[in-house]
Amino acid sequence: MSDGLLAVTSLSRAVSGAARVADVGALMWMVVRQVLPCEAMAVFLPDERTDHVTVRYAAGGHAPLLRSISRASGTGVAGWVAVNRKPAVNSDPAMDLGLAGAAAGPGLRSCLAMPLIDNDALVAVLALYRGQRDGFSDDDVRLIELMAPRLASSLVEAISAERANAPSLKLVKKSS
């Protein structure tokens, strides 16, 4: 499906209140890459049952590889961001991709991972990838930080709608 058709379909589901995580992810990809060009994007959701963050949406040239990623909380780039609730800038994507990333050949060289938080709950970790080392600037971080609350709230409804079918999808409240 073309990006444009996917965006229209996802937008219509969102407007009707029937958006899924994949729909919100598709819309996020369309918006984010317009303001912050990147080669790939992944949305990691926390899975309380397994204490992992798992890619639930991936887009871009490396999407098939990204879709297979699941990391224990605290490990890899996405797991570290989930636990610490701080962005990781220009991290090595191999920390999440592992050997599969190396086998894929040249490609992703830097990652900007941002926690998406809504009402003190971790909703997701948004990871953006670029092909050059140190591909993200402080301005890029500020831009994503400005977008993060809206991105988080857009995912909350979709996660809530899917929760009935997958009880492990829960927002993770910050420990006091």
BELDA-V510773 format. One record per residue. PHI is phi in radians with two decimals (* if undefined). D_LAST is the distance of its C-alpha to the last C-alpha in whole Angstrom. Layout:
PHI:D_LAST
PHI:D_LAST
This chain:
*:44
-1.18:44
-1.02:41
-1.12:43
-1.14:44
-1.07:40
-1.12:39
-1.13:41
-1.07:40
-1.13:36
-1.12:37
-1.14:39
-1.14:36
-1.10:34
-1.14:36
-1.42:37
1.47:33
-1.96:34
-1.19:32
-1.85:31
-0.99:28
-1.09:31
-1.15:33
-1.12:30
-1.05:30
-1.09:34
-1.17:33
-1.05:31
-1.04:33
-1.09:36
-1.36:34
-1.05:32
-1.24:35
-1.31:37
-1.72:35
-2.50:34
-0.94:36
-2.68:35
-1.51:37
-2.74:34
-2.56:31
-2.39:28
-1.96:25
-1.65:23
-1.90:21
-1.27:18
-2.06:20
-1.08:17
-1.11:20
-1.81:21
0.99:18
-2.21:20
-1.96:21
-2.27:24
-1.17:27
-1.91:27
-2.61:30
-2.46:32
-2.52:34
1.79:37
-1.07:39
-1.90:37
-0.96:35
-1.03:37
-1.20:35
-1.12:32
-1.06:32
-1.54:32
-1.48:29
-2.50:26
-2.23:23
-1.10:21
-0.95:17
1.65:17
-1.96:21
1.14:24
-1.17:23
-1.11:21
-1.14:19
-1.14:18
-1.10:17
-1.08:15
-1.33:13
-1.54:13
0.95:13
-2.29:16
-1.22:20
-1.99:22
-2.04:26
1.01:29
-1.29:28
-1.42:30
-1.00:30
-1.05:32
-1.12:28
-1.79:28
-1.33:31
1.07:32
-1.15:36
-1.09:37
-1.15:36
-1.15:38
-1.18:41
-1.29:41
1.51:42
-1.08:42
3.12:39
-1.43:36
-2.11:35
-2.53:32
-2.33:29
-1.98:26
-2.00:23
-2.20:21
-1.27:18
-1.88:18
-2.11:15
-2.34:16
0.88:14
1.19:11
-1.91:12
-1.26:14
-1.58:17
-2.90:19
-2.08:20
-1.65:24
-2.06:26
-1.95:29
-2.24:32
-2.25:35
-1.41:38
-1.79:38
-1.15:36
0.88:34
-1.34:34
-2.01:32
-1.81:32
-1.06:29
-1.12:31
-1.08:30
-1.09:26
-1.07:26
-1.08:28
-1.19:26
-1.07:23
-1.18:25
-1.41:26
-0.94:22
-1.06:21
-1.21:24
-1.11:24
-1.09:21
-1.15:22
-1.21:25
-1.40:24
-0.99:22
-1.11:25
-1.15:27
-1.15:24
-1.06:24
-1.16:27
-1.45:27
-1.01:25
-1.07:27
-1.55:29
-2.48:27
-1.02:24
-1.31:22
-1.43:21
-2.31:18
-1.30:15
-1.77:12
-1.25:9
-1.23:6
-1.25:4
-1.54:0
